Amino acid sequence: MAKGDSFRRQTLDSASKDKLLEAANNRDTTMSIFQYAYFLLWLMMQTWSHVTALQSKYSPKRSWQGIGIHQ
């Protein structure tokens, strides 16, 4: 327990805390939470549209008929 506490104290000294705060406050390099949420929403919508397009293109009946297994 004491070993972990001393390790934590070494890793999070005041200089590294200042660096973390500076990086968190720097809006030029870090994406804002709204941009991140919008990107995730856009990505989900793209994935959903691709999945539905693939489902309609390759319906199970037609794909089985296409390779000649479905009777």
Secondary structure, 3 states (H helix, E strand, C coil): CHHHHHHHHHHCCHHHHHHHHHHHHCCCCCCCHHHHHHHHHHHHHHHHHHHHHHHHHCCHHHHHHHCCCCC
